[in-house]
Amino acid sequence: MFRVLRLGSLLVLAVVSLGSAIGYLVAGFPGVLAALSGGAAALAFTGLTVFSLLIGSKLGLGGFLAMVLGGWLLKMVLFLVIFSLLNRAEWLTLEARPVVFFTIVAAVIGGLVLDTWIVTKARLTTAV
């Protein structure tokens, strides 16, 4: 799980770096702030995933599934809250808004690819 957090953090750092460069070219300093905001949200979502898996792994199957589902629901609510706050932000110019969106989308897609890669490389034991 800590491998997911470490690699997820590196992925978010790479996405934020690229997003900041593109955001600066597109919208100036507000574009950089938009990429940093998107990266912070993506890192928080990655941390929530790791936290829910860490707690859920100590529970039975039903508890594990409840933690994962609860994590998804919490992330959806946080997503709506974060973007409603960003929608009202004065520093977020019209040109910088797509930078936030694409930063988060790139981090989420990269995170899904990363999670899939880690799961396929994991050594799983089977109960007999």
C-alpha atoms as one frame of an Amber mdcrd trajectory, in Angstrom:
protein
   0.000   0.000   0.000   2.857   2.328   0.711   4.174   1.477  -2.725   0.903
   2.790  -4.169   1.240   5.996  -2.138   4.878   6.496  -3.144   4.319   5.813
  -6.843   1.059   7.776  -6.787   2.874  10.756  -5.296   5.530  10.548  -8.020
   2.794  10.342 -10.657   1.014  13.396  -9.242   4.331  15.274  -9.107   4.970
  14.493 -12.774   1.431  15.476 -13.787   1.623  18.713 -11.772   5.006  19.584
 -13.280   3.745  19.099 -16.811   0.410  20.756 -15.989   2.177  23.750 -14.452
   4.311  24.235 -17.544   1.316  23.966 -19.865  -0.804  26.082 -17.513   1.811
  28.836 -17.511   1.901  28.852 -21.303  -1.902  28.892 -21.526  -2.935  31.177
 -18.660   0.169  32.528 -16.930   0.493  32.299 -13.150  -3.211  31.381 -12.623
  -2.544  28.337 -14.829   0.266  27.249 -12.501  -2.018  27.688  -9.479  -4.710
  25.695 -11.280  -2.303  22.808 -11.924  -1.170  22.868  -8.295  -4.803  22.828
  -7.118  -5.615  19.903  -9.373  -2.522  18.050  -8.206  -3.359  18.635  -4.543
  -6.858  17.248  -5.088  -5.469  14.210  -6.921  -2.930  13.593  -4.147  -5.681
  13.824  -1.523  -7.763  11.283  -3.440  -4.757   8.942  -3.679  -4.191   9.294
   0.053  -7.852   8.504   0.767  -7.601   5.372  -1.347  -4.530   4.168   0.539
  -6.134   5.030   3.897  -9.341   3.131   3.099  -7.356   0.101   1.899  -5.139
   0.197   4.978  -8.120   0.241   7.347 -10.180  -2.160   5.222  -7.399  -4.748
   5.059  -7.739  -5.267   8.811 -11.458  -6.046   8.502 -13.374  -8.948   7.050
 -14.590  -8.987   3.468 -17.768  -7.057   4.262 -15.836  -4.438   6.202 -13.271
  -4.157   3.428 -15.949  -3.589   0.812 -17.687  -1.075   3.090 -14.432   0.875
   3.517 -13.767   0.926  -0.212 -17.341   2.012  -0.992 -17.235   4.606   1.793
 -13.964   5.915   0.382 -15.522   6.267  -3.055 -18.519   8.111  -1.644 -16.281
  10.417   0.398 -14.178  11.147  -2.687 -17.284  12.009  -4.707 -18.490  14.423
  -2.029 -15.024  15.980  -1.696 -14.804  16.288  -5.483 -18.057  18.273  -5.541
 -17.005  20.455  -2.612 -13.546  21.168  -4.036 -14.863  22.096  -7.445 -17.654
  24.251  -6.071 -15.008  26.147  -4.073 -12.743  26.396  -7.104 -15.661  27.640
  -9.174 -15.918  30.655  -6.862 -12.174  31.316  -6.699 -11.337  34.755  -8.058
  -7.787  33.795  -9.045  -9.026  30.978 -11.279  -9.410  32.707 -14.617 -11.454
  31.399 -17.501  -8.269  30.330 -19.299  -6.986  28.436 -16.229 -10.123  26.367
 -15.578  -9.315  23.663 -18.157  -5.877  23.265 -16.557  -7.496  22.140 -13.273
  -9.757  19.729 -15.112  -7.079  18.148 -17.273  -4.603  17.935 -14.386  -7.067
  15.928 -12.324  -8.139  13.783 -15.289  -4.503  12.976 -16.139  -3.741  12.133
 -12.497  -6.843   9.929 -12.173  -6.174   8.029 -15.406  -2.508   7.668 -14.484
  -3.529   6.471 -11.021  -5.825   3.834 -12.491  -3.052   2.614 -14.775  -0.646
   2.591 -11.830  -3.073   0.699  -9.579  -3.713  -1.855 -12.319   0.013  -2.340
 -12.876   0.663  -2.792  -9.148  -2.171  -5.314  -8.778  -0.934  -7.368 -11.735
   2.570  -7.454 -10.205   1.364  -8.285  -6.690   1.916 -11.699  -5.183  -1.447
 -12.890  -4.007  -1.975 -15.925  -1.856  -4.956 -18.171  -2.337  -6.770 -19.904
   0.459  -7.268 -23.619  -0.008
